């Protein structure tokens, strides 16, 4: 199985570690730590040295309760980091739900669009469909970051998440985007309770029926805090455990803050014969 992106055809027979680079002052875990371009670029280099396979750059916080920023502000945060990251020899993803940001980022050479809104915004599908080869990650979210944690309800969270992702993939392939360019993300923590998130992990293999590679983003999420009683800065062990569980249950990409620890854990699993292509 492969993921076709702008510059790279990514081999997913080995699970891929996507390093998170938040170029924001207010992300839930590390907001402000890399808000300057220089700090964010240095962080990109550090994550690659730790073993990251891909980088995911975000210029707008999507933590629960967050408000959107302007197109101009998001571009000002992301573009200097994107331009530098594109010289580092790895696939670079831009985490955005704005069509205008997608268009500019892709014109600069971005490899992947990672959209929490699954290209539902006006013009978003167009931005991806007109590109000849960029990768895209379609994520499930109910509501908006500002409202998504206000009593989320599902009759069956797996069935409803799967139906949504299937519909969004169909909308994209109907525009001529090859399936090998698409991965899907169930959206842990995005409009879901602790019980919903745990159910998504427990039954994650059912999502493999979608026929697309799965990306899992458990890193430092509040559900891990609810399970362990740990504050966000103390969730490295829980994050690594969740990443390993997600890979064991079929995820091919894990999006993480703690790259070195995750890479080391995956190496141990591989040595033990527990990783399967």
C-alpha positions in Angstrom: 0.0 0.0 0.0 1.3 3.5 -0.9 0.2 7.1 -0.4 0.8 9.2 -3.5 1.8 12.8 -2.7 3.2 15.7 -4.6 6.8 14.7 -4.5 6.8 11.3 -2.8 5.1 8.0 -3.2 5.1 6.9 0.4 5.5 3.2 1.2 3.0 2.3 3.9 4.2 -1.3 4.5 6.1 0.2 7.4 4.1 2.5 9.7 4.9 6.1 9.1 5.5 8.6 11.9 4.2 12.1 11.2 5.8 14.8 13.4 3.6 17.7 14.5 4.8 21.2 14.0 2.4 23.7 15.5 3.2 27.3 14.4 0.6 28.7 16.7 0.5 30.6 20.1 -2.5 28.5 21.4 -2.3 24.8 20.5 -3.5 22.6 23.4 -0.1 20.9 23.9 2.7 23.1 22.8 1.2 26.4 21.8 3.8 29.1 21.6 6.8 26.8 21.7 7.4 27.1 18.0 5.4 30.2 17.1 8.4 32.0 15.4 9.5 30.7 12.0 13.0 30.1 13.2 11.8 28.0 16.2 9.4 26.1 14.0 12.1 25.4 11.4 14.5 24.2 14.1 11.7 21.9 15.4 11.2 20.5 11.9 14.9 19.6 11.8 14.8 18.1 15.3 11.8 15.9 14.5 13.5 14.6 11.4 16.7 13.9 13.4 14.5 11.9 15.9 13.2 9.7 13.0 10.0 11.4 11.7 9.0 10.3 8.3 6.7 13.2 7.5 6.1 16.7 8.9 2.7 18.2 9.5 2.7 22.0 9.7 -0.3 23.9 11.3 -0.9 27.6 11.6 -4.3 27.5 13.3 -5.1 25.8 16.6 -8.0 23.3 16.4 -8.1 22.5 20.2 -11.6 22.4 21.7 -13.0 25.9 22.0 -10.6 27.5 19.6 -11.6 30.2 17.2 -10.5 30.5 13.6 -7.8 32.8 12.5 -7.8 34.9 9.3 -6.4 33.5 6.0 -3.7 36.2 6.1 -2.6 35.3 9.6 -2.5 31.6 8.9 -0.4 32.1 5.7 2.0 34.4 7.5 2.6 31.7 10.1 2.9 28.8 7.8 4.6 29.8 4.6 8.1 30.7 5.9 8.2 27.3 7.7 6.8 25.5 4.7 9.4 26.9 2.4 12.2 25.8 4.7 10.6 22.4 5.4 10.4 21.6 1.7 14.2 21.7 1.5 14.6 19.0 4.2 14.0 15.9 1.9 10.8 14.6 3.5 7.0 14.8 2.7 5.5 18.0 4.1 1.8 18.2 5.0 -0.1 21.4 5.7 -2.8 21.1 8.3 -5.6 23.5 7.2 -9.3 23.7 6.4 -9.1 26.8 4.3 -9.2 26.5 0.5 -7.1 29.6 0.1 -4.4 28.3 2.3 -4.4 24.9 0.5 -4.1 26.6 -2.8 -1.1 28.7 -1.8 0.6 25.9 0.1 0.2 23.5 -2.9 1.6 26.2 -5.3 4.7 26.4 -3.0 5.2 22.7 -3.3 3.4 21.2 -0.3 3.0 17.4 -0.5 -0.2 16.8 1.5 -3.3 18.7 2.6 -4.4 17.5 6.0 -8.0 18.8 6.6 -9.9 18.3 9.8 -13.0 19.3 7.9 -12.5 16.7 5.1 -12.6 19.3 2.3 -16.2 20.5 3.1 -15.3 24.2 3.0 -16.2 26.1 -0.1 -13.5 25.6 -2.7 -11.5 23.0 -0.7 -12.2 20.1 -3.0 -11.4 22.3 -6.0 -8.0 23.2 -4.5 -7.1 19.5 -4.2 -8.8 18.3 -7.4 -6.9 20.7 -9.7 -3.6 19.5 -8.3 -2.1 16.6 -10.3 -0.8 14.5 -7.4 -1.0 16.0 -3.9 -1.9 13.7 -1.0 -4.9 14.4 1.2 -6.0 13.3 4.6 -9.8 13.4 5.2 -10.7 13.7 8.9 -14.0 13.2 10.6 -15.1 16.0 12.9 -18.6 16.7 14.2 -19.2 20.4 14.7 -16.4 23.0 14.8 -13.4 23.3 17.1 -15.4 25.9 19.0 -18.4 23.7 19.5 -17.4 20.1 18.9 -17.2 19.0 22.6 -20.7 20.2 23.6 -22.4 16.9 24.3 -21.3 14.9 21.2 -23.8 12.1 20.5 -23.7 9.0 18.1 -26.0 6.0 17.8 -22.9 4.0 16.6 -19.7 6.1 16.4 -17.9 3.6 14.1 -20.7 3.3 11.7 -21.3 7.1 11.5 -17.6 8.0 11.2 -17.1 5.3 8.5 -20.2 6.6 6.6 -18.9 10.1 6.7 -15.4 9.2 5.5 -16.8 7.0 2.7 -19.0 9.9 1.5 -16.1 12.4 1.5 -13.8 10.0 -0.3 -16.5 9.5 -2.9 -16.9 13.2 -3.4 -13.2 13.6 -4.0 -12.8 10.6 -6.3 -15.8 11.9 -8.3 -13.6 14.9 -9.1 -10.9 12.7 -10.5 -8.6 12.4 -7.5 -7.0 8.9 -7.5 -7.8 6.8 -4.4 -4.1 6.3 -3.8 -3.8 10.0 -2.9 -6.3 9.7 -0.1 -5.9 8.6 3.6 -8.6 8.9 6.2 -8.5 9.9 9.9 -11.3 9.0 12.4 -10.7 12.3 14.2 -9.9 11.3 17.8 -11.1 14.1 20.1 -12.9 16.0 17.4 -16.6 16.0 18.5 -16.3 12.8 20.5 -16.5 11.9 24.2 -13.9 9.8 26.0 -16.1 6.7 25.4 -16.5 7.5 21.7 -12.7 7.8 21.3 -12.0 4.5 23.2 -14.6 2.8 21.0 -13.0 4.1 17.9 -9.7 2.6 19.0 -11.2 -0.7 20.2 -13.1 -1.2 16.9 -10.6 0.5 14.7 -10.1 -2.5 12.4 -13.7 -2.1 11.2 -12.6 1.2 9.5 -10.1 -0.8 7.4 -13.2 -1.8 5.3 -13.0 1.7 3.9 -10.1 0.5 1.8 -7.9 3.5 2.5 -4.9 3.9 4.8 -5.7 5.1 8.3 -4.0 8.0 10.0 -4.4 8.0 13.8 -3.8 11.1 15.9 -3.9 10.2 19.6 -0.9 12.3 20.8 -1.4 14.0 24.2 -5.2 14.1 23.6 -7.6 14.7 26.6 -8.9 11.2 26.4 -5.5 10.0 27.4 -5.6 12.4 30.3 -9.0 11.0 31.3 -7.7 7.4 31.2 -4.4 8.1 33.1 -5.2 11.1 35.2 -2.1 12.9 33.7 -1.9 16.5 32.6 -1.1 17.2 29.0 2.7 17.5 29.5 2.8 14.1 31.3 1.1 12.1 28.5 4.1 10.8 26.6 3.8 7.2 27.8 0.1 7.2 27.1 0.6 8.7 23.7 3.2 6.1 22.7 0.9 3.3 24.0 -2.0 4.7 22.0 0.2 5.0 18.8 1.3 1.4 19.2 -2.3 0.2 19.8 -3.4 2.1 16.7 -0.7 0.6 14.5 -1.5 -2.9 15.9 -5.1 -2.3 14.9 -4.2 -1.2 11.4 -3.2 2.4 11.3 -0.5 3.1 8.7 0.4 6.7 9.8 0.5 8.0 13.4 0.6 11.8 14.0 2.6 12.5 17.1 4.4 15.2 19.2 6.9 12.7 20.8 8.7 11.4 17.7 11.8 9.9 19.2 9.8 7.9 21.8 7.3 6.7 19.2 10.0 5.7 16.7 11.9 3.7 19.4 8.7 1.9 20.5 7.9 0.9 16.9 11.5 -0.4 16.5 11.0 -2.6 19.5 7.7 -3.9 18.2 9.4 -4.6 14.8 12.2 -6.5 16.4 9.6 -8.6 18.3 7.8 -9.4 15.0 4.7 -7.5 16.1 4.7 -5.1 13.1 2.9 -6.3 10.0 2.7 -4.7 6.6 
